[in-house]
Amino acid sequence: QVQLVESGGGLVQTGGSLRLSCTASGLTINQYTMGWFRQPPGKDREFVAAHIHKDGSTYYADSVKGRCTISRDIAKNTVYLQMNNLKLEDAAVYYCTAISTSDQYWGQGTQVPVSS
């Protein structure tokens, strides 16, 4: 059974930093494209960042480019999202996802409130 478990969320002030973790079980992350999405209050889920396992390339939403970094620890089967210089508009539930040609899995999400 595949599970993606996010952690690391919590209240942060504007300008602060946070590192989210997503630990996978039931799959090996280096065989999947791993990504982060977020859902701000009252809004649709949106793309944040992705790591493409086939070539190691990374992609970021324009709104977080330069402030966020997605990385992996293969040994821990864990993906991270380092977020710096957080803004009020970064407040959301953050979700981890694992994508292959045939499957997509989601974690349960971790909440990141941002205060001024």
NUVOLUM-146188 format. One record per residue (C-alpha): residue in one letter; y negated, x, z negated; residue number from 1. Coordinates in nm, 3 decimals. Each point is the difference from the previous one (the first is absolute). Layout:
! NUVOLUM-146188
FIDO,A,Y,X,Z,NUM
...
! end
This chain:
! NUVOLUM-146188
FIDO,Q,0.000,0.000,0.000,1
FIDO,V,-0.336,0.139,0.103,2
FIDO,Q,-0.276,0.015,-0.257,3
FIDO,L,-0.350,0.137,0.022,4
FIDO,V,-0.171,0.028,-0.337,5
FIDO,E,-0.371,0.069,-0.014,6
FIDO,S,-0.173,0.141,-0.304,7
FIDO,G,-0.324,0.165,-0.094,8
FIDO,G,-0.234,-0.293,0.031,9
FIDO,G,-0.253,-0.086,-0.262,10
FIDO,L,-0.368,-0.045,-0.067,11
FIDO,V,-0.218,0.274,0.141,12
FIDO,Q,-0.376,0.041,0.020,13
FIDO,T,-0.188,0.043,0.324,14
FIDO,G,0.004,0.362,0.103,15
FIDO,G,0.327,0.057,-0.182,16
FIDO,S,0.340,0.104,0.128,17
FIDO,L,0.348,-0.141,-0.018,18
FIDO,R,0.341,0.098,0.129,19
FIDO,L,0.244,-0.273,0.086,20
FIDO,S,0.371,0.070,0.022,21
FIDO,C,0.274,-0.182,0.186,22
FIDO,T,0.355,0.096,-0.090,23
FIDO,A,0.272,-0.119,0.231,24
FIDO,S,0.363,-0.073,-0.068,25
FIDO,G,0.260,-0.116,0.246,26
FIDO,L,-0.167,0.188,0.284,27
FIDO,T,-0.111,0.353,0.077,28
FIDO,I,-0.373,0.018,0.063,29
FIDO,N,0.025,0.280,0.254,30
FIDO,Q,0.180,-0.244,0.228,31
FIDO,Y,-0.279,-0.258,-0.020,32
FIDO,T,-0.364,-0.026,0.080,33
FIDO,M,-0.159,-0.051,-0.338,34
FIDO,G,-0.323,-0.185,-0.044,35
FIDO,W,-0.246,-0.150,-0.242,36
FIDO,F,-0.169,-0.334,0.041,37
FIDO,R,-0.232,-0.185,-0.233,38
FIDO,Q,-0.108,-0.355,-0.062,39
FIDO,P,-0.346,-0.048,-0.149,40
FIDO,P,-0.059,-0.319,-0.199,41
FIDO,G,-0.027,-0.298,0.232,42
FIDO,K,0.064,0.206,0.312,43
FIDO,D,0.290,0.083,0.229,44
FIDO,R,0.219,0.301,-0.040,45
FIDO,E,-0.139,0.300,0.187,46
FIDO,F,0.119,0.339,0.109,47
FIDO,V,-0.102,0.302,-0.204,48
FIDO,A,0.208,0.301,0.100,49
FIDO,A,0.327,0.102,0.162,50
FIDO,H,0.218,0.304,0.035,51
FIDO,I,0.210,0.015,0.317,52
FIDO,H,0.334,0.161,-0.085,53
FIDO,K,0.081,0.106,0.358,54
FIDO,D,-0.288,0.242,0.041,55
FIDO,G,-0.169,0.011,-0.339,56
FIDO,S,-0.322,-0.148,0.126,57
FIDO,T,-0.217,-0.210,-0.229,58
FIDO,Y,-0.234,-0.288,0.068,59
FIDO,Y,-0.271,-0.156,-0.210,60
FIDO,A,-0.215,-0.308,0.012,61
FIDO,D,-0.361,0.084,0.079,62
FIDO,S,-0.101,-0.143,-0.336,63
FIDO,V,0.195,0.265,-0.191,64
FIDO,K,-0.006,0.294,0.241,65
FIDO,G,-0.116,0.313,-0.176,66
FIDO,R,0.062,-0.152,-0.342,67
FIDO,C,0.376,-0.062,0.005,68
FIDO,T,0.302,0.218,0.064,69
FIDO,I,0.357,-0.116,0.053,70
FIDO,S,0.272,0.248,-0.086,71
FIDO,R,0.372,0.014,-0.068,72
FIDO,D,0.237,0.173,-0.240,73
FIDO,I,0.334,-0.013,0.176,74
FIDO,A,0.189,0.131,-0.302,75
FIDO,K,-0.136,-0.286,-0.210,76
FIDO,N,0.026,-0.252,0.285,77
FIDO,T,-0.356,-0.092,-0.084,78
FIDO,V,-0.315,-0.063,0.199,79
FIDO,Y,-0.346,0.042,-0.146,80
FIDO,L,-0.345,-0.128,0.078,81
FIDO,Q,-0.274,0.213,-0.146,82
FIDO,M,-0.326,-0.192,-0.010,83
FIDO,N,-0.330,0.167,-0.077,84
FIDO,N,-0.357,-0.120,-0.032,85
FIDO,L,0.117,-0.355,-0.052,86
FIDO,K,-0.234,-0.281,0.093,87
FIDO,L,-0.022,-0.359,-0.116,88
FIDO,E,0.145,-0.110,0.332,89
FIDO,D,0.315,0.202,-0.068,90
FIDO,A,0.100,-0.249,-0.268,91
FIDO,A,0.327,-0.158,0.111,92
FIDO,V,0.371,-0.027,-0.054,93
FIDO,Y,0.152,0.300,0.173,94
FIDO,Y,0.337,-0.031,0.168,95
FIDO,C,0.240,0.264,0.122,96
FIDO,T,0.204,-0.064,0.313,97
FIDO,A,0.287,0.175,0.177,98
FIDO,I,0.037,-0.062,0.372,99
FIDO,S,0.276,0.080,0.245,100
FIDO,T,0.075,-0.130,0.347,101
FIDO,S,0.212,-0.274,-0.152,102
FIDO,D,-0.122,-0.057,-0.354,103
FIDO,Q,-0.309,-0.025,-0.214,104
FIDO,Y,-0.002,-0.002,-0.377,105
FIDO,W,-0.279,-0.068,-0.248,106
FIDO,G,-0.057,0.083,-0.360,107
FIDO,Q,-0.128,-0.246,-0.254,108
FIDO,G,-0.348,0.148,-0.009,109
FIDO,T,-0.217,0.169,-0.256,110
FIDO,Q,-0.344,-0.123,-0.093,111
FIDO,V,-0.307,0.217,0.025,112
FIDO,P,-0.310,-0.159,-0.150,113
FIDO,V,-0.324,0.194,0.048,114
FIDO,S,-0.297,-0.035,-0.232,115
FIDO,S,-0.356,0.118,0.045,116
! end
